[in-house]
Amino acid sequence: LIRRYQILPLLLISLLACQVVEGRPFTTPASTPTPSLTPQPSSSNHLVFLPSAPLASSATTGAFTVRLHPDGDLYVGDQVSFEVIPRRDFPVEGRQVIIQVDGQGETMLGPAEFGRFGIGGRLQATLDWAWDTSGFSPGVHLLTFFVRPDGPVWMEAVNLLPRSALPPSEAQAQWREARSRCCVVYYLSGTEAERDLSQILNLVDQQAQAAAQHLKTQAREPIPLVLLARVLGHGGFTDHAIAVSYLDRRYSGGDWGIILHHELIHWLDGQLGGKFRPTLFVEGVAVYLSGGHFKAEALAARAATLPGLGLYLPLRPLTDQFYPSQHEVGYLEAGALVEYMVQRWGWEAFERFYRNIPERPSQAEAIDAGLRQHFGLTFSDLESDFLEYLSQQHPTAAQREDVRLSVQFYEVMRRYQQILDPSAYYLTAWLPDSESMRQRGIVADYLRHPAAPENLALETLLESADDYLRQGQYAEAEVLIQAVTRALDALSQEALP
């Protein structure tokens, strides 16, 4: 750990000094006061294994990773959540997790069963806002984790900072709402969303109107839209509400209006429903009707570059493993496929097909059955025709370069999240229910995020790389992408035992 923090700042300073990053000041955050303790632990909420004879060995407890939320330091008064993640080969069927605080029988958290979490379906036990720290004193607290019925059991330490040490911006933050013609917008006071609220509301209404016109429908009730003060995933999710990241250092890149439009299409598309809507078409419709995935793009021409770049994904396996597949390629192919089908048969015919796909054991089988019923061809026939259509396109050299570097950018962005901002990684993003957060007055889960010097430096590089990419300055973008890659390589090496 010491070796990593000795080397990494020098590496990042070298990277930043070698790159042209215009208008992106790099600052180191002020240190947070830590209570006086002997011995003094880290003020981070990272858990530390405390070996003890009656407990399981460190090798056994190494079968589990524990993540705490909110990210970063913890303060008295926080509502703390836990993710207890088993190693892939550790059997957890029929087991549950209970957490005891400070050896006090009256402070037991849980139980929580193991289940699937997030888009990626990761197996874990999740305890949402399980530990109310309001009645606890600042300092180190020992948590005992029990995996029942037959173990293991282990202890970990968490440091609570005094509430008085909470940054003023968070101490004063509150949930607020504003209404536009289409939506109820929820945001946190003191954030960039509050600063830009009037412009946001105008853009939200414009994008909602465009989405409604595309789908020839209207929202049945005001659309709930949550503006996140941190990056989560690629910047947009839709479930019981739309959640979109809005902040100045939005390192996930892309055009914010198009990302918002994409999620609004999802909302209205879900309202229209259908017998069975395969993910390939759910995402393809959103990309096609938004005019691109993260930015405006010529879908057919860009998709036509994929075979030559060695990136094309066959449609049947892509259909059945859409979200785990290469993200940008999958979305590009899905959008281009919908565009091709609409050009060939028209929107009304496509939508009749899309809303009436019969359910089958796999999504690919469902699409095959729907195609046979509506258009008299198989899924394999459609892919052959689609590939022929792509072969007739004439992508430019710039489009090829843009596709190649877009894939590289988002791959390294996601790698950054996995290493330094794991709560943001799209397959398992920490995205708790916003309505419950508002009812409980919880703001920390959406305000706190990793902000160490390496986070600030790499996010600055990522944001600048995205700027260059969208301006068509590909050489400059590639230099920054490679810089982030080298920094992450170094971090990965330093993390090895």
Stockholm file with secondary structure:
# STOCKHOLM 1.0

chainA/1-497         LIRRYQILPLLLISLLACQVVEGRPFTTPASTPTPSLTPQPSSSNHLVFLPSAPLASSATTGAFTVRLHPDGDLYVGDQVSFEVIPRRDFPVEGRQVIIQVDGQGETMLGPAEFGRFGIGGRLQATLDWAWDTSGFSPGVHLLTFFVRPDGPVWMEAVNLLPRSALPPSEAQAQWREARSRCCVVYYLSGTEAERDLSQILNLVDQQAQAAAQHLKTQAREPIPLVLLARVLGHGGFTDHAIAVSYLDRRYSGGDWGIILHHELIHWLDGQLGGKFRPTLFVEGVAVYLSGGHFKAEALAARAATLPGLGLYLPLRPLTDQFYPSQHEVGYLEAGALVEYMVQRWGWEAFERFYRNIPERPSQAEAIDAGLRQHFGLTFSDLESDFLEYLSQQHPTAAQREDVRLSVQFYEVMRRYQQILDPSAYYLTAWLPDSESMRQRGIVADYLRHPAAPENLALETLLESADDYLRQGQYAEAEVLIQAVTRALDALSQEALP
#=GR chainA/1-497 SS CHHHHHHHHHHHHHHHHHSCCTTCCCCCCCCCCCCCCSSCCCSSCCCEECCCTTSCCHHHHTTEEEEEESSSCEETTCEEEEEEEECTTSCCTTCEEEEEETTCTTCEEEEEEEEEETTTTEEEEEEEEEEEGGGSCSEEEEEEEEEETTCCEEEEEEEEECGGGSCHHHHTCCEEEEECSSEEEEEETTSHHHHTHHHHHHHHHHHHHHHHHHHTCCCSSCEEEEEESSCCTTSEEESSSEEEECCSCCTTCSCHHHHHHHHHHHHHHHHHCCSCCCHHHHHHHHHHHHTSSSSCCCHHHHHTTHHHHTCCCCHHHHHHTTTTSCHHHHHHHHHHHHHHHHHHHCHHHHHHHHHTCCCCSSHHHHHHHHHHHHHSCCHHHHHHHHHHHHHTCCCCHHHHHHHHHHHHHHHHHHHHHHHHCGGGCGGGCCCCCHHHHHHHTCCHHHHCCCCSHHHHHHHHHHHHHHHHHHTTCHHHHHHHHHHHHHHHHHHHHHHCC
#=GC SS_cons         CHHHHHHHHHHHHHHHHHSCCTTCCCCCCCCCCCCCCSSCCCSSCCCEECCCTTSCCHHHHTTEEEEEESSSCEETTCEEEEEEEECTTSCCTTCEEEEEETTCTTCEEEEEEEEEETTTTEEEEEEEEEEEGGGSCSEEEEEEEEEETTCCEEEEEEEEECGGGSCHHHHTCCEEEEECSSEEEEEETTSHHHHTHHHHHHHHHHHHHHHHHHHTCCCSSCEEEEEESSCCTTSEEESSSEEEECCSCCTTCSCHHHHHHHHHHHHHHHHHCCSCCCHHHHHHHHHHHHTSSSSCCCHHHHHTTHHHHTCCCCHHHHHHTTTTSCHHHHHHHHHHHHHHHHHHHCHHHHHHHHHTCCCCSSHHHHHHHHHHHHHSCCHHHHHHHHHHHHHTCCCCHHHHHHHHHHHHHHHHHHHHHHHHCGGGCGGGCCCCCHHHHHHHTCCHHHHCCCCSHHHHHHHHHHHHHHHHHHTTCHHHHHHHHHHHHHHHHHHHHHHCC
//
